[in-house]
Amino acid sequence: MKRLIIATIAVFAVALSANSQRIKGSDTVLPVSQKEAEDYKKTNKSSSVSVTGGGSGVGISALLAGTTDIVQASRRIKFDEHQKMKEVGKTVKEVIIAYYALAVVVHPSNKVGKLTRKQLERIFIEKSKTGKKLASKT
């Protein structure tokens, strides 16, 4: 089976204020951002850093609206989002901060010996035979 790697991106606005930062976006990146913000505030006592989630798209929309300084995103910025940034006069830089992967582990007592990627997609995305979703798309 092929290993799935998805880039995690932090999209930075060029002009940032020195003592107060607002970071918003991906819930996947949120724990890392919160930890880094805590560590930063320990050595920079006069600084203010607020970190919130909501999703990559929410963060990018907040940057467009001017309500956040840094976007944490678990995907690359889309072409249309990049165009909207240009339209409002914002310059962004995407910086990869991490990679993540999916590992599937089967208990030794389970008789499943091999799963294809298509079978895994059906388990995590498509509907089961009963019509109920086994897991939601993210």
C-alpha positions, 0 to 999 in steps of 0.5 A: 500500500502506498503511504499517504503524505499530506503537507501541512501549511502555515500561510503567513501574512507579510505584515505582522504586528510585533507584540500581538498575533492572531492565528486561526485555521486548521484543527489538525494544526491547532495543538502544535500552534497552541504549544508553540504559542505557549512556549513563545509567550514564556520567553516574550512576556509582553507579547499576545498570541491567540490561537483558534481552530475552525478549519483551513478555509475558516482561517483563510477567510479570516485572513482575507477579512483581516481578522487574523494574522497567520493562517494554519492550514492542513492543505495548500491554498487554493487558486481562487483563494490566492486570487482573492488575496491578490484582489485585496492586496495581501501577499502570502507565503506558504510554509510547510511546518509538518507532514502527516500520514495514515497508518492502518493497523489490524489486530493479529486476531483479525483474519484480514491479511491485506487491504487495498487502498480502494477498500480503505477508502470504502471503510473511511469514506463510502457508505457501508452496506447498511447505508450508514457512513462508517466515517465522515470526510474531512 
